[in-house]
Amino acid sequence: MGLVLQVGQDKLLCKLCSNNGITLMQLTELLNCKPPAVTNMVKTLEKNGFVYRKKDQ
């Protein structure tokens, strides 16, 4: 069975696709979500290989 997106992760991925290099705080504002919710979604997507994070220079 393949990986399944959870509620809200589709919107998050769409925002990432159109805003390459966006910060978690900017993503939180675009999605109108609380920071812990966005952080958890990104962690899950990263664990499943959909996204990767790197430190801002």
mmJSON file of the N, C-alpha and C atoms, coordinates in Angstrom:
{"data_MODEL":{"atom_site":{
"group_PDB":["ATOM","ATOM","ATOM","ATOM","ATOM","ATOM","ATOM","ATOM","ATOM","ATOM","ATOM","ATOM","ATOM","ATOM","ATOM","ATOM","ATOM","ATOM","ATOM","ATOM","ATOM","ATOM","ATOM","ATOM","ATOM","ATOM","ATOM","ATOM","ATOM","ATOM","ATOM","ATOM","ATOM","ATOM","ATOM","ATOM","ATOM","ATOM","ATOM","ATOM","ATOM","ATOM","ATOM","ATOM","ATOM","ATOM","ATOM","ATOM","ATOM","ATOM","ATOM","ATOM","ATOM","ATOM","ATOM","ATOM","ATOM","ATOM","ATOM","ATOM","ATOM","ATOM","ATOM","ATOM","ATOM","ATOM","ATOM","ATOM","ATOM","ATOM","ATOM","ATOM","ATOM","ATOM","ATOM","ATOM","ATOM","ATOM","ATOM","ATOM","ATOM","ATOM","ATOM","ATOM","ATOM","ATOM","ATOM","ATOM","ATOM","ATOM","ATOM","ATOM","ATOM","ATOM","ATOM","ATOM","ATOM","ATOM","ATOM","ATOM","ATOM","ATOM","ATOM","ATOM","ATOM","ATOM","ATOM","ATOM","ATOM","ATOM","ATOM","ATOM","ATOM","ATOM","ATOM","ATOM","ATOM","ATOM","ATOM","ATOM","ATOM","ATOM","ATOM","ATOM","ATOM","ATOM","ATOM","ATOM","ATOM","ATOM","ATOM","ATOM","ATOM","ATOM","ATOM","ATOM","ATOM","ATOM","ATOM","ATOM","ATOM","ATOM","ATOM","ATOM","ATOM","ATOM","ATOM","ATOM","ATOM","ATOM","ATOM","ATOM","ATOM","ATOM","ATOM","ATOM","ATOM","ATOM","ATOM","ATOM","ATOM","ATOM","ATOM","ATOM","ATOM","ATOM","ATOM","ATOM","ATOM","ATOM","ATOM"],
"id":[1,2,3,4,5,6,7,8,9,10,11,12,13,14,15,16,17,18,19,20,21,22,23,24,25,26,27,28,29,30,31,32,33,34,35,36,37,38,39,40,41,42,43,44,45,46,47,48,49,50,51,52,53,54,55,56,57,58,59,60,61,62,63,64,65,66,67,68,69,70,71,72,73,74,75,76,77,78,79,80,81,82,83,84,85,86,87,88,89,90,91,92,93,94,95,96,97,98,99,100,101,102,103,104,105,106,107,108,109,110,111,112,113,114,115,116,117,118,119,120,121,122,123,124,125,126,127,128,129,130,131,132,133,134,135,136,137,138,139,140,141,142,143,144,145,146,147,148,149,150,151,152,153,154,155,156,157,158,159,160,161,162,163,164,165,166,167,168,169,170,171],
"type_symbol":["N","C","C","N","C","C","N","C","C","N","C","C","N","C","C","N","C","C","N","C","C","N","C","C","N","C","C","N","C","C","N","C","C","N","C","C","N","C","C","N","C","C","N","C","C","N","C","C","N","C","C","N","C","C","N","C","C","N","C","C","N","C","C","N","C","C","N","C","C","N","C","C","N","C","C","N","C","C","N","C","C","N","C","C","N","C","C","N","C","C","N","C","C","N","C","C","N","C","C","N","C","C","N","C","C","N","C","C","N","C","C","N","C","C","N","C","C","N","C","C","N","C","C","N","C","C","N","C","C","N","C","C","N","C","C","N","C","C","N","C","C","N","C","C","N","C","C","N","C","C","N","C","C","N","C","C","N","C","C","N","C","C","N","C","C","N","C","C","N","C","C"],
"label_atom_id":["N","CA","C","N","CA","C","N","CA","C","N","CA","C","N","CA","C","N","CA","C","N","CA","C","N","CA","C","N","CA","C","N","CA","C","N","CA","C","N","CA","C","N","CA","C","N","CA","C","N","CA","C","N","CA","C","N","CA","C","N","CA","C","N","CA","C","N","CA","C","N","CA","C","N","CA","C","N","CA","C","N","CA","C","N","CA","C","N","CA","C","N","CA","C","N","CA","C","N","CA","C","N","CA","C","N","CA","C","N","CA","C","N","CA","C","N","CA","C","N","CA","C","N","CA","C","N","CA","C","N","CA","C","N","CA","C","N","CA","C","N","CA","C","N","CA","C","N","CA","C","N","CA","C","N","CA","C","N","CA","C","N","CA","C","N","CA","C","N","CA","C","N","CA","C","N","CA","C","N","CA","C","N","CA","C","N","CA","C","N","CA","C","N","CA","C","N","CA","C"],
"label_alt_id":[null,null,null,null,null,null,null,null,null,null,null,null,null,null,null,null,null,null,null,null,null,null,null,null,null,null,null,null,null,null,null,null,null,null,null,null,null,null,null,null,null,null,null,null,null,null,null,null,null,null,null,null,null,null,null,null,null,null,null,null,null,null,null,null,null,null,null,null,null,null,null,null,null,null,null,null,null,null,null,null,null,null,null,null,null,null,null,null,null,null,null,null,null,null,null,null,null,null,null,null,null,null,null,null,null,null,null,null,null,null,null,null,null,null,null,null,null,null,null,null,null,null,null,null,null,null,null,null,null,null,null,null,null,null,null,null,null,null,null,null,null,null,null,null,null,null,null,null,null,null,null,null,null,null,null,null,null,null,null,null,null,null,null,null,null,null,null,null,null,null,null],
"label_comp_id":["MET","MET","MET","GLY","GLY","GLY","LEU","LEU","LEU","VAL","VAL","VAL","LEU","LEU","LEU","GLN","GLN","GLN","VAL","VAL","VAL","GLY","GLY","GLY","GLN","GLN","GLN","ASP","ASP","ASP","LYS","LYS","LYS","LEU","LEU","LEU","LEU","LEU","LEU","CYS","CYS","CYS","LYS","LYS","LYS","LEU","LEU","LEU","CYS","CYS","CYS","SER","SER","SER","ASN","ASN","ASN","ASN","ASN","ASN","GLY","GLY","GLY","ILE","ILE","ILE","THR","THR","THR","LEU","LEU","LEU","MET","MET","MET","GLN","GLN","GLN","LEU","LEU","LEU","THR","THR","THR","GLU","GLU","GLU","LEU","LEU","LEU","LEU","LEU","LEU","ASN","ASN","ASN","CYS","CYS","CYS","LYS","LYS","LYS","PRO","PRO","PRO","PRO","PRO","PRO","ALA","ALA","ALA","VAL","VAL","VAL","THR","THR","THR","ASN","ASN","ASN","MET","MET","MET","VAL","VAL","VAL","LYS","LYS","LYS","THR","THR","THR","LEU","LEU","LEU","GLU","GLU","GLU","LYS","LYS","LYS","ASN","ASN","ASN","GLY","GLY","GLY","PHE","PHE","PHE","VAL","VAL","VAL","TYR","TYR","TYR","ARG","ARG","ARG","LYS","LYS","LYS","LYS","LYS","LYS","ASP","ASP","ASP","GLN","GLN","GLN"],
"label_asym_id":["A","A","A","A","A","A","A","A","A","A","A","A","A","A","A","A","A","A","A","A","A","A","A","A","A","A","A","A","A","A","A","A","A","A","A","A","A","A","A","A","A","A","A","A","A","A","A","A","A","A","A","A","A","A","A","A","A","A","A","A","A","A","A","A","A","A","A","A","A","A","A","A","A","A","A","A","A","A","A","A","A","A","A","A","A","A","A","A","A","A","A","A","A","A","A","A","A","A","A","A","A","A","A","A","A","A","A","A","A","A","A","A","A","A","A","A","A","A","A","A","A","A","A","A","A","A","A","A","A","A","A","A","A","A","A","A","A","A","A","A","A","A","A","A","A","A","A","A","A","A","A","A","A","A","A","A","A","A","A","A","A","A","A","A","A","A","A","A","A","A","A"],
"label_entity_id":["1","1","1","1","1","1","1","1","1","1","1","1","1","1","1","1","1","1","1","1","1","1","1","1","1","1","1","1","1","1","1","1","1","1","1","1","1","1","1","1","1","1","1","1","1","1","1","1","1","1","1","1","1","1","1","1","1","1","1","1","1","1","1","1","1","1","1","1","1","1","1","1","1","1","1","1","1","1","1","1","1","1","1","1","1","1","1","1","1","1","1","1","1","1","1","1","1","1","1","1","1","1","1","1","1","1","1","1","1","1","1","1","1","1","1","1","1","1","1","1","1","1","1","1","1","1","1","1","1","1","1","1","1","1","1","1","1","1","1","1","1","1","1","1","1","1","1","1","1","1","1","1","1","1","1","1","1","1","1","1","1","1","1","1","1","1","1","1","1","1","1"],
"label_seq_id":[1,1,1,2,2,2,3,3,3,4,4,4,5,5,5,6,6,6,7,7,7,8,8,8,9,9,9,10,10,10,11,11,11,12,12,12,13,13,13,14,14,14,15,15,15,16,16,16,17,17,17,18,18,18,19,19,19,20,20,20,21,21,21,22,22,22,23,23,23,24,24,24,25,25,25,26,26,26,27,27,27,28,28,28,29,29,29,30,30,30,31,31,31,32,32,32,33,33,33,34,34,34,35,35,35,36,36,36,37,37,37,38,38,38,39,39,39,40,40,40,41,41,41,42,42,42,43,43,43,44,44,44,45,45,45,46,46,46,47,47,47,48,48,48,49,49,49,50,50,50,51,51,51,52,52,52,53,53,53,54,54,54,55,55,55,56,56,56,57,57,57],
"pdbx_PDB_ins_code":[null,null,null,null,null,null,null,null,null,null,null,null,null,null,null,null,null,null,null,null,null,null,null,null,null,null,null,null,null,null,null,null,null,null,null,null,null,null,null,null,null,null,null,null,null,null,null,null,null,null,null,null,null,null,null,null,null,null,null,null,null,null,null,null,null,null,null,null,null,null,null,null,null,null,null,null,null,null,null,null,null,null,null,null,null,null,null,null,null,null,null,null,null,null,null,null,null,null,null,null,null,null,null,null,null,null,null,null,null,null,null,null,null,null,null,null,null,null,null,null,null,null,null,null,null,null,null,null,null,null,null,null,null,null,null,null,null,null,null,null,null,null,null,null,null,null,null,null,null,null,null,null,null,null,null,null,null,null,null,null,null,null,null,null,null,null,null,null,null,null,null],
"Cartn_x":[0.848,0.0,0.894,0.516,1.287,1.039,1.806,1.652,0.421,-0.264,-1.48,-1.245,-1.678,-1.578,-2.668,-2.327,-3.301,-3.971,-5.046,-5.795,-4.87,-4.892,-4.108,-2.749,-2.224,-0.909,-0.908,-2.028,-2.111,-1.954,-2.608,-2.495,-1.083,-0.486,0.888,1.834,1.687,2.541,2.343,1.117,0.844,1.538,1.5,2.17,3.673,4.225,5.658,6.066,5.231,5.542,5.587,4.731,4.684,5.525,6.163,6.986,8.261,9.128,10.358,11.215,11.701,12.562,11.832,10.551,9.729,10.104,10.005,10.274,9.015,9.208,8.053,7.098,7.631,6.771,5.954,6.577,5.843,4.78,5.108,4.154,2.972,3.25,2.206,1.238,1.786,0.944,0.108,0.712,-0.017,-1.152,-0.925,-1.927,-2.929,-2.63,-3.48,-3.655,-2.524,-2.497,-1.554,-1.676,-0.774,0.571,1.66,3.003,3.193,2.721,2.936,2.269,1.12,0.422,1.23,1.765,2.564,3.858,4.505,5.742,5.509,4.427,4.123,3.842,3.114,2.839,4.132,5.008,6.266,7.147,7.2,7.99,7.504,6.194,5.626,5.939,5.78,6.074,7.559,8.408,9.849,10.185,9.6,9.832,9.423,8.366,7.854,8.481,9.462,10.202,9.565,8.52,7.861,8.598,9.234,9.936,11.253,12.12,13.313,13.482,14.093,14.334,15.827,16.178,17.556,17.553,18.617,18.711,18.864,18.2,18.32,19.685,20.332,21.64,21.496],
"Cartn_y":[-1.174,0.0,1.238,2.275,3.503,4.435,5.489,6.487,7.334,7.706,8.5,9.828,10.924,12.233,12.404,13.079,13.388,14.718,15.017,16.25,17.446,18.33,19.556,19.44,18.223,18.065,18.387,18.178,18.518,20.024,20.814,22.276,22.726,22.088,22.424,22.153,21.01,20.685,21.665,22.086,23.069,24.389,24.818,26.07,25.936,24.776,24.571,24.572,24.006,23.955,25.346,26.223,27.57,28.579,28.159,29.059,28.344,28.045,27.319,28.098,27.409,28.047,28.788,28.546,29.234,28.747,29.636,29.257,28.653,27.964,27.397,28.495,29.63,30.726,31.295,31.457,31.94,30.934,29.675,28.623,28.641,28.854,28.958,30.09,31.226,32.373,32.09,31.488,31.183,30.194,29.233,28.199,28.601,29.703,30.166,29.064,28.465,27.389,27.762,27.058,27.274,26.607,27.221,26.674,25.2,24.702,23.276,22.352,22.75,21.925,21.847,22.982,23.011,22.226,22.416,21.69,20.184,19.724,18.287,17.766,18.544,18.11,18.008,19.004,19.003,17.839,17.591,16.454,15.139,14.967,13.737,13.623,14.713,14.712,14.444,15.0,14.778,13.31,12.746,11.338,10.411,10.789,9.964,10.306,11.219,11.519,12.515,13.219,14.189,15.529,15.906,17.192,16.986,17.98,18.007,19.411,19.5,20.797,21.036,22.305,22.678,23.974,24.18,25.383,26.608,27.686,28.953,29.55,30.05,30.639,32.055],
"Cartn_z":[0.0,0.0,0.0,-0.776,-0.872,0.302,0.34,1.392,1.119,2.173,2.064,2.772,2.138,2.765,3.804,4.883,5.918,5.588,6.299,6.082,6.216,5.238,5.267,4.61,4.505,3.908,2.422,1.748,0.334,0.136,0.978,0.883,1.197,2.2,2.571,1.4,0.756,-0.384,-1.542,-1.77,-2.826,-2.528,-1.276,-0.882,-1.05,-0.705,-0.87,-2.338,-3.178,-4.611,-5.231,-4.76,-5.344,-4.573,-3.477,-2.663,-2.231,-3.185,-2.893,-1.89,-0.873,0.107,1.209,1.342,2.343,3.75,4.72,6.103,6.73,7.851,8.549,9.012,9.453,9.908,8.744,7.593,6.421,6.003,6.073,5.731,6.693,7.963,8.978,8.639,8.222,7.871,6.622,5.615,4.377,4.598,5.479,5.734,6.806,7.505,8.601,9.648,10.025,11.016,12.142,13.242,14.368,14.076,14.543,14.259,14.599,15.751,16.025,14.996,14.488,13.491,12.204,11.771,10.545,10.742,11.877,12.168,12.133,12.746,12.75,11.347,10.539,9.169,8.372,8.514,7.775,8.227,9.519,10.026,9.434,9.38,8.821,7.336,6.598,5.16,4.913,5.773,5.638,5.902,6.944,7.296,6.158,5.433,4.338,2.986,2.975,1.758,0.81,1.249,0.377,0.343,1.442,1.534,2.279,2.177,3.014,3.548,4.693,5.324,5.425,5.391,5.643,6.443,7.194,8.004,7.14,7.532,6.849,7.162,6.144,6.356,6.801],
"occupancy":[1.0,1.0,1.0,1.0,1.0,1.0,1.0,1.0,1.0,1.0,1.0,1.0,1.0,1.0,1.0,1.0,1.0,1.0,1.0,1.0,1.0,1.0,1.0,1.0,1.0,1.0,1.0,1.0,1.0,1.0,1.0,1.0,1.0,1.0,1.0,1.0,1.0,1.0,1.0,1.0,1.0,1.0,1.0,1.0,1.0,1.0,1.0,1.0,1.0,1.0,1.0,1.0,1.0,1.0,1.0,1.0,1.0,1.0,1.0,1.0,1.0,1.0,1.0,1.0,1.0,1.0,1.0,1.0,1.0,1.0,1.0,1.0,1.0,1.0,1.0,1.0,1.0,1.0,1.0,1.0,1.0,1.0,1.0,1.0,1.0,1.0,1.0,1.0,1.0,1.0,1.0,1.0,1.0,1.0,1.0,1.0,1.0,1.0,1.0,1.0,1.0,1.0,1.0,1.0,1.0,1.0,1.0,1.0,1.0,1.0,1.0,1.0,1.0,1.0,1.0,1.0,1.0,1.0,1.0,1.0,1.0,1.0,1.0,1.0,1.0,1.0,1.0,1.0,1.0,1.0,1.0,1.0,1.0,1.0,1.0,1.0,1.0,1.0,1.0,1.0,1.0,1.0,1.0,1.0,1.0,1.0,1.0,1.0,1.0,1.0,1.0,1.0,1.0,1.0,1.0,1.0,1.0,1.0,1.0,1.0,1.0,1.0,1.0,1.0,1.0,1.0,1.0,1.0,1.0,1.0,1.0],
"B_iso_or_equiv":[0.0,0.0,0.0,0.0,0.0,0.0,0.0,0.0,0.0,0.0,0.0,0.0,0.0,0.0,0.0,0.0,0.0,0.0,0.0,0.0,0.0,0.0,0.0,0.0,0.0,0.0,0.0,0.0,0.0,0.0,0.0,0.0,0.0,0.0,0.0,0.0,0.0,0.0,0.0,0.0,0.0,0.0,0.0,0.0,0.0,0.0,0.0,0.0,0.0,0.0,0.0,0.0,0.0,0.0,0.0,0.0,0.0,0.0,0.0,0.0,0.0,0.0,0.0,0.0,0.0,0.0,0.0,0.0,0.0,0.0,0.0,0.0,0.0,0.0,0.0,0.0,0.0,0.0,0.0,0.0,0.0,0.0,0.0,0.0,0.0,0.0,0.0,0.0,0.0,0.0,0.0,0.0,0.0,0.0,0.0,0.0,0.0,0.0,0.0,0.0,0.0,0.0,0.0,0.0,0.0,0.0,0.0,0.0,0.0,0.0,0.0,0.0,0.0,0.0,0.0,0.0,0.0,0.0,0.0,0.0,0.0,0.0,0.0,0.0,0.0,0.0,0.0,0.0,0.0,0.0,0.0,0.0,0.0,0.0,0.0,0.0,0.0,0.0,0.0,0.0,0.0,0.0,0.0,0.0,0.0,0.0,0.0,0.0,0.0,0.0,0.0,0.0,0.0,0.0,0.0,0.0,0.0,0.0,0.0,0.0,0.0,0.0,0.0,0.0,0.0,0.0,0.0,0.0,0.0,0.0,0.0],
"pdbx_formal_charge":[null,null,null,null,null,null,null,null,null,null,null,null,null,null,null,null,null,null,null,null,null,null,null,null,null,null,null,null,null,null,null,null,null,null,null,null,null,null,null,null,null,null,null,null,null,null,null,null,null,null,null,null,null,null,null,null,null,null,null,null,null,null,null,null,null,null,null,null,null,null,null,null,null,null,null,null,null,null,null,null,null,null,null,null,null,null,null,null,null,null,null,null,null,null,null,null,null,null,null,null,null,null,null,null,null,null,null,null,null,null,null,null,null,null,null,null,null,null,null,null,null,null,null,null,null,null,null,null,null,null,null,null,null,null,null,null,null,null,null,null,null,null,null,null,null,null,null,null,null,null,null,null,null,null,null,null,null,null,null,null,null,null,null,null,null,null,null,null,null,null,null],
"auth_seq_id":[1,1,1,2,2,2,3,3,3,4,4,4,5,5,5,6,6,6,7,7,7,8,8,8,9,9,9,10,10,10,11,11,11,12,12,12,13,13,13,14,14,14,15,15,15,16,16,16,17,17,17,18,18,18,19,19,19,20,20,20,21,21,21,22,22,22,23,23,23,24,24,24,25,25,25,26,26,26,27,27,27,28,28,28,29,29,29,30,30,30,31,31,31,32,32,32,33,33,33,34,34,34,35,35,35,36,36,36,37,37,37,38,38,38,39,39,39,40,40,40,41,41,41,42,42,42,43,43,43,44,44,44,45,45,45,46,46,46,47,47,47,48,48,48,49,49,49,50,50,50,51,51,51,52,52,52,53,53,53,54,54,54,55,55,55,56,56,56,57,57,57],
"auth_comp_id":["MET","MET","MET","GLY","GLY","GLY","LEU","LEU","LEU","VAL","VAL","VAL","LEU","LEU","LEU","GLN","GLN","GLN","VAL","VAL","VAL","GLY","GLY","GLY","GLN","GLN","GLN","ASP","ASP","ASP","LYS","LYS","LYS","LEU","LEU","LEU","LEU","LEU","LEU","CYS","CYS","CYS","LYS","LYS","LYS","LEU","LEU","LEU","CYS","CYS","CYS","SER","SER","SER","ASN","ASN","ASN","ASN","ASN","ASN","GLY","GLY","GLY","ILE","ILE","ILE","THR","THR","THR","LEU","LEU","LEU","MET","MET","MET","GLN","GLN","GLN","LEU","LEU","LEU","THR","THR","THR","GLU","GLU","GLU","LEU","LEU","LEU","LEU","LEU","LEU","ASN","ASN","ASN","CYS","CYS","CYS","LYS","LYS","LYS","PRO","PRO","PRO","PRO","PRO","PRO","ALA","ALA","ALA","VAL","VAL","VAL","THR","THR","THR","ASN","ASN","ASN","MET","MET","MET","VAL","VAL","VAL","LYS","LYS","LYS","THR","THR","THR","LEU","LEU","LEU","GLU","GLU","GLU","LYS","LYS","LYS","ASN","ASN","ASN","GLY","GLY","GLY","PHE","PHE","PHE","VAL","VAL","VAL","TYR","TYR","TYR","ARG","ARG","ARG","LYS","LYS","LYS","LYS","LYS","LYS","ASP","ASP","ASP","GLN","GLN","GLN"],
"auth_asym_id":["A","A","A","A","A","A","A","A","A","A","A","A","A","A","A","A","A","A","A","A","A","A","A","A","A","A","A","A","A","A","A","A","A","A","A","A","A","A","A","A","A","A","A","A","A","A","A","A","A","A","A","A","A","A","A","A","A","A","A","A","A","A","A","A","A","A","A","A","A","A","A","A","A","A","A","A","A","A","A","A","A","A","A","A","A","A","A","A","A","A","A","A","A","A","A","A","A","A","A","A","A","A","A","A","A","A","A","A","A","A","A","A","A","A","A","A","A","A","A","A","A","A","A","A","A","A","A","A","A","A","A","A","A","A","A","A","A","A","A","A","A","A","A","A","A","A","A","A","A","A","A","A","A","A","A","A","A","A","A","A","A","A","A","A","A","A","A","A","A","A","A"],
"auth_atom_id":["N","CA","C","N","CA","C","N","CA","C","N","CA","C","N","CA","C","N","CA","C","N","CA","C","N","CA","C","N","CA","C","N","CA","C","N","CA","C","N","CA","C","N","CA","C","N","CA","C","N","CA","C","N","CA","C","N","CA","C","N","CA","C","N","CA","C","N","CA","C","N","CA","C","N","CA","C","N","CA","C","N","CA","C","N","CA","C","N","CA","C","N","CA","C","N","CA","C","N","CA","C","N","CA","C","N","CA","C","N","CA","C","N","CA","C","N","CA","C","N","CA","C","N","CA","C","N","CA","C","N","CA","C","N","CA","C","N","CA","C","N","CA","C","N","CA","C","N","CA","C","N","CA","C","N","CA","C","N","CA","C","N","CA","C","N","CA","C","N","CA","C","N","CA","C","N","CA","C","N","CA","C","N","CA","C","N","CA","C","N","CA","C","N","CA","C","N","CA","C"],
"pdbx_PDB_model_num":[1,1,1,1,1,1,1,1,1,1,1,1,1,1,1,1,1,1,1,1,1,1,1,1,1,1,1,1,1,1,1,1,1,1,1,1,1,1,1,1,1,1,1,1,1,1,1,1,1,1,1,1,1,1,1,1,1,1,1,1,1,1,1,1,1,1,1,1,1,1,1,1,1,1,1,1,1,1,1,1,1,1,1,1,1,1,1,1,1,1,1,1,1,1,1,1,1,1,1,1,1,1,1,1,1,1,1,1,1,1,1,1,1,1,1,1,1,1,1,1,1,1,1,1,1,1,1,1,1,1,1,1,1,1,1,1,1,1,1,1,1,1,1,1,1,1,1,1,1,1,1,1,1,1,1,1,1,1,1,1,1,1,1,1,1,1,1,1,1,1,1]
}}}
